[in-house]
Amino acid sequence: MTSRYQTPEMAQLWSEETKFKTWLLVEKAVAKIEGELGIIPKPAAEKIQQATFKISEIERFEKETNHDVIAFTRSVAKSAGEAGKYVHYGITSYDVVDTALVLRCVQALDIIHTALLELQVTTANLARRYQWTPMIGRTHGVHAEPITFGLKCLSWLAEINRGIERVKLARAEIAYGKISGTVGAYTQLSPEVEKRVLKLLNLKVEPVSTQVIPRDRHAFLLSMLALIATGLERIATEIRNLQRTEIGEVSEPFGKSQAGSSAMPHKKNPIICERICSLTRVIRSYAFASYENIPLWHERDLTNSAAERIIIPEAFTLLHYCLRQMNRVLAGLVVRPEQMEKNLKISGETFFSQALLLALVNKGMNRTRAYRLVQKLSFEAISSGTTLSQLARNDRTVQRHLSPSELEAVFQLRNLVQHVDAVYRRVLGRK
């Protein structure tokens, strides 16, 4: 992982030191339960609780053995003296590695959860502030009907809320460990040892393991991370589009000493949002790799291992970085209501076309005929630079069906956004 996109919390959690500390936590839990059950001498189990490791020793031993877990257990055993022979007693490498990985994944999910809660607050504040700020809604990139900028932010918030729930789902799905031995058949230790060790570590027992925990759990985890990241990409893509010179309704924050281009001093580019979009593609590719890790040979092979050393730490790290960056963007987002109002006007009030269509239908006009009439008037408004309301007031067919007061009621912006508050109540639970 390049340090450019690291966060302090994830860098610490996914460091080699924390990895070995978590491995040692599992080894100590196993020794403790084995001591309590009389599988190993209790004094030895107690001595192992004081065991340590040295990274320099592990690195040296790994050069000799070409096996990181053997190198680790040798360093731990050396620190435990005579009791060292009981380190890693009756268990296999992935009893330690997989269970420890799950423990770190749970911690990483807690970090992601905290970042999502922070983003939730920032986005909710935006939604509240701009609840009644009208802007044009766009479909296919083309002006459609009005919304409010707050409603757009509320859509972002609702997806962030779903992301928070997905973290909870991923946490429940991944929080399983195993102490079932080399092929999952408990050939050396009983299921009771596993049950008690995992209870000590606050994990559930994997119902059926092999030498590893089934990798569909990890694929689910990576899929949830990818979904959350893609939600951030949706927000970032929208901001990038709205920041375009031709639209100019919002822009990400731009520092006083910041530069946008090495050649063009006038440039203010949405680089943070572009970076989020770029990193999200990487996170999604990691989710795909996690699916490839599910079909291992027999009771396991090593084809998942190297990939997971990359995709799991980096998916968490990149997502945490993106969450932090998105929070920064939304907290400092430059919103231009005056530009939103200006953009509303350039469509010549054609966003009232559906309201006019339905008003004519309600007055007895054939729908197809009404549609063709309103379409003609709308196209004329755009090409002539006038407004749909002006053309409608002067059209004899419209005059025969709608009175001046009825036409006035058709062209009221507040009517088109009158139910925004109902959507807010669904998401925020308030009036």
N, C-alpha and C positions, 0 to 999 in steps of 0.2 A: 504494500500500500504506500503510495506516495504521501509524504507528510503534508502536501498541499491541501488535501481534503480530509485530514484527520481532525478529530475533536479530542480534547484531553481525556474525557471520560472513556471513550471507546479505545483510545490509544493505550490507556492503562489496563482496561479490561482484557484486551486482546494481546497484551504483551507476553513474551516468553515467561517472564517472572510470574505473572498471574496464572498462566497456564499451569506451571509447575506447582504453584501454591494450591491450585484447585485439585490437581492430581493428588497432591499430598493430603488434602482434606479427605478425599475418597479413601486413600490407603489407610489413613488413621481411623476412619469410621469402620472400615472392614476389620482392622486389628482390634478395635474396641469391642465390637460385637463378638468376634472370635474369642476374645479373652473372656467375655461374660458367659459364653456358651461352653467354655472349656476346650475349645478347638486348639488354641495355642495357650501357653502358660500366661496367666494373668499378669505377672510381673513384666513379661516381655511385651504384652499389649500396652501396659502402662508406660514402658520405656519408649515404645514406638510413638506414643503421643507427644514425646519431646523431640522427635526426629526432625531433621532439617535437610536441606540440600544445598549444593553449591553449583551454580550455573556453569562455572568454569570446569568443574568435575564432569558434569553431564556432557558438556561439549567434547571433553577429552575422551570419555568412555564411549560416546557415540561414534567417534572416529575409529575406535577399535572394533565396536560391535555392529555398526551400521544399523542400530535399533534404538530409537529414542527412548522407549519405555524401559528397556533393560538398562540403558545408561542412567536413566532417572532413578530406578529402583536400586541400582548399585550405589549411587550417591547417598540416597536415603538410608540404605542399610548400613553403610559405612558410618553414618552419624549416630546410628542406634547401638553400635557396639555389638555385643554378643546377641542381643535381641534382634539384630538385623536379619538373621536367617529366617525370621518369621514375617518380614515385610513381603507383601504381595503373595501371601500364603493361600494357595488354593484358587487363585483367581487368574484371569488372563488379561492381556493388555487392554482390550477394549471394555472390560468391566470398568476399568479406571478411565480410559480415554473418553468413551461415550458418555458415561455418567457425568464426568467433569465437564464435557462439552455442553451437556444439557444445563448444568448449573450456570455456566457462563451465558448461555443463550437466554435463560430466565432473567439474569441480571441485565443483559443487553436490552431485552424487551421492556424492562422497567425503565431504563434510560429513554428508550423510544417513547414510552407512554408519557413520561414527564414532558418531553419535547412537544408531543402532540397536544397535551393540555395547555402548554404555553401558547402554541399556535391557535388553539381553539379560542382562547381569550382574545388574542389580537384580532382574529377574524370576526368574532362576535361583535367586538367594538366597532369595526368597520361597517358591519351590517346594520347595526343600530344607528350609527352616525348618518348613513346615507340611505335610510329606509325609504324616504320620499323624494330622493333625487332622481328625476326622470332621465332616461337615456333611451336611445333606440336599441331595440333588440334586433339581432341579426341572425338570419338562417342562410346557409350556403354563402356566408360572407356578404349578404345583401340585406338592406333595410327591410325589416318585417313589421313588428308592432312594438310599441314602447314597453319597457320594463322600468325598474329603478336600479340604480347601481347597487343599492343595498340588497335587492333581491339576488343579484348576481353573486354578491359576497355571501349571502345566505346559502346559496347553492354550494359554494366552497365549504362553508361551515358544516353543512349536512354531510358532506363527504369526509371531512375531518372527523366528525362524530362517528361515522362508520369505521374509519381507520382506528379509532380508539377501541371500538368493539372488536375489531379484527385482531388487535394486539392481545386482548383478553382471550380470544379464541386460540390464537397461536400459542399463548402461554399455557393454556390448558392442554393443548395437543402435544407440546414438546416436553412437558414436565414429567417424563418417564425415564427411569434409570434401569440398569441391569447389573446383577452380580450373579450371572447364570453360567459362567465358565466358557470354555472354548467353543462349544457348539450349541449352547443354550439348553443343555440337558442336565445341568447340575451334577456333573460327574464327580466333583470333589467336595462341593459344599451343598447344603440343603437349601431349598427355597426359603426356609425360616431365616437363614443368614441374610439373604437378599432383602426380605421383607423388613427386617429390623435395621439393616444398614440404610435402606432408602427412606425409611421413616425418620431416621436420624438426620438425613440430608433434606428432608421435606420434599421428597419425590415419590411418585407412584411407581408401582412395579409394572414393567412392560409385560403384558399378558403372555406373549409368545415371542421370545427373542431367539436369535441365532448366536453367532459370536458378536453380533452387533444389534443395536436397536434398529428396527425396520426404518428404511430411509424415506418412506412416504411421509413420516412425521416431519422430517427435515425439509422435504419438498413443500409441504403445507406451510411451514414456517417461512421459507423463502418466497413462496407465492403471496403470502400476506404482506411481506415487506415490499414486494414488487407492486402489489396493488396500492399500497399507501404511497409509494414513490410515484406511481403513475397518476394518482390524484394530485400530487404536487405539480407534476408536469402539466396537468390540465390547467391549473391556476397560472403557472408560469407562461404557458402558451397563450392564454387569454390576455395576460398583461402585456406580453410581447406584441400581440396584435393591436391592442388598444393604444400602445405607445407609438405605433407607426405614425409617421409624419402626417399622412392623409387623414388620420383619425384623431390622435393626440388627446385622448380623454383621460388617460392616466400615464404615469411613468414611474419606474422604480427610482429609489433615492439616488442622488448623484452628489458626491462629495465636492467640497469647495476646491480642493486641489486635484480632483480626479480628472483624468484625460480619457477621451473616448476613442481617439484615433491618433496614430503616430503621424499621419499626413493631413488630416482634416480637423482643425481645431474646433469646428462647430458641433462635432458629433457627441450625442448622448445616447449610448447604446444600452439595451437591456441585458447587460452581460451576465448578471446574476441569474436571471430567469433562463437565459440561454444555457448557462452552466448547469442549472438544475435539470433542464431537458436532456442535456448530454449525459449526465451521470445516471439519470433514470434509465437510459438505454442499457447502461452497464448492469444496473441492478436487475433489470428484467432478464438479461442474458444469464445472470447467476441463477435466477429461478429456473431457467431452462436447464442449466447444468445439473441442478438438484434433481430434476426428473430423471436425468441420465444415470444418476447414482442409485436409483431404486433397484433395478434388476441386477443384483450381484450373483456371482456363481455360488451355487450350493449354500453352505452356511456362512459364507462371506468370501470376498476377495478384497484386494487393496485398491480397486479402481476408483472408489469413492474418496479415498484418503487425501491424495494430493489436491484434488479439486476443492474439497471442503476446507482445507487449510487456507484457501484463497477466498472462496465464495461466501462462506459464512461470516468471517470477520469483516470482510470488505463490504458485503451487503449491509450489515448493521452500521458500519462506519459511514458509508456513503449516504445512507438514509438519514442518519443523525445529522450529518453535515447539511444535507438538503433541507431538513426541517428547520435547522438553525438559520440557514440562509433565507428560506421563505418567510420565516418570522421577521427577519430583518427587513425584507422587502415590504411586507404588509404593514409593519409598524411605521415605516417611513414612506409609504406609498403617496405619491403626489396625485391627488384627484382634482380634476378640472370640471366642475359642474357647468361652467359657462361654455366650455367646448362641447359638452354633452348636449346642452340646449341648442347650440349652433348646428350640430350634426342632426338634431331632430328636424330642424327647419329646412335642411337642404333636400329633403325628400318631398317637399311640396305637400305635406299633410296626407300623402298617399297611405300612411299607416292607419288612416281612418277608413280604408277601403272596405274592410270586412264589416265595420259598423254600418256603413252606408248600404252595403249589400243586404244585410239583415233587415235594416229599416225598410227598404223597398219591398223585400219579400213579405214582411209583416203587414205591409199595406196592400198585399194581394198581387204583386208583380211576380211573374214567372221567374224562377231562380236563374235559369240559364240566361234569359233575356237581361235580368238585372246584373248578372255577373259580367256579361259582355259590355253592358253600358258603363258600369263602374270601371272595368278594365280600360275601356277607351278613354274615359275621363282621366284616369290615373296616368296613363301613358302621355296624354296631352299635357297634364300638369307638369310632368317631369321634363318633357321636351320644350315646353314654352316658358318654363320658369315661373309659372303661376302656382296656385294652390288648388287642391281638389275641392275644397269648400267653395271657392269662388266659382269654379266651373260648374259645380253641382247646383249652386243657387241660380245660375243662368241657363240651366238645361231644362227645356220644356217638359221632358218626360219625368224628370225628378220633381219638377214643380207640380205636376198633376197628381203625384203620389204623396208628397211630403210638404207640409206647411213650413213657413219660415221658422217657426218656433221648434218644430220637429227636426228640421235640419240643423238648427243651432244645437240641439241636444245631441245630435250625432257627433259633432266635432268638438267634444269636450275631453281633453286629455285625462282629466281625473277619473272619467268613467272607465278608461282602459287599465288603470292601475288601482282601482278601488278595492280589489280583493287581495292585494299584496299583504295586508295585515293578517288575513287568515292563514297565509303561508307562514308568516312570522310566528303566529301562535302555535303552529304545529312544531316548529323547530325550537323556539325559545320558550314556549309555554307561558306567554304573557300577552296582555292586550297591547 
